[in-house]
Amino acid sequence: MKEFDLDDLRGLMKGCAGVDEGVDIDGDILHVPFEQLGYDSLALLEIAHKIEDQMGVIIPDGSVEKMQTPVEIIVYVNSDVLKAS
């Protein structure tokens, strides 16, 4: 299975409801807190559900709330994908 990367996450982030259209997520956002990017907990839950649908990786609600930056989600998804391989 293809490794989940920042471009994959960006695609999901752009489709989430409640996100400020004025926020630019096309730059180097790996370590920028989701809060600074305008993503609240509901948007993160939506991203987690989209990851589950597309990648088959389940991110429990309690875990997604602890993920503060895009890199944390990417590492989690890829570690789960590697376990399943």
N, C-alpha and C positions, 0 to 999 in steps of 0.2 A: 504494500500500500504506500502511496505517496506521502512523504512527510508533510505535515501541516506547517505552513509558514506564515510570515507576516502578511503577505498578499492575500492568502486565504482568509485570515482573520479580518483584514481590512474590508474585504467583500462582505463578510457577515456584519461587520460594524456599520457599514453604509446602509444596510437594509433594516437596521433596528429603529423601532419607534421611539420617539421622545428625545432624539439626539439633535442638538443644535446644529443647524446647517452651516453656521459660520465657523465651525471647528474644522481645521485642516488636519486630516489623518493620513495624508499622503507622504509626510516627512518621516523623520527618524523618531518614531513613537514607542519603540520597544520598551523603554524604561520610564515612560511618562505615565503617571497615575491616571487611571480611567476617570477619576473625578475631575482632573484638570482637562481631560478631553471632552467632558460634558456627558459622560456615561454614568447613569445612576444604577442602583442595584437591580431595578427592573430590566433595564437594557442589558445588563450582564446576564441575567437569567435567560433573556431571550436569545442572546448569543450562545449560551450553554445549550439551550434546546436545539438551536440550529446546528451546532457541532454534533450533537447526538444524532440528529436526522441525517447529516451528510457524512459523518465520519464513523458513526457507530460507537463513539466514545461518550460515556456517561460522566458528566461532571455533577456530582451531588450539589444541591443548593447550598449546603453549608460550606463546601469547598470553594464554590465560585465566589462566595461573599468574601473569602480570604484572599483572593487573587486581586492584587492591586494594579498590576501593569500587564500590557499585552504579552510580554515575554513569559510571564508566569502561566498564562493560559496556553501558550505555544508549547512550553516545556511539559506541562501536564498532559496535553493531548498527545504529544509525540512519545512520551514515556509510556502511555497507555497503549498506543499503537504498537510500540516495540514489544510490549508484553504479550500482545495478541498474536504477534508474528511467529 
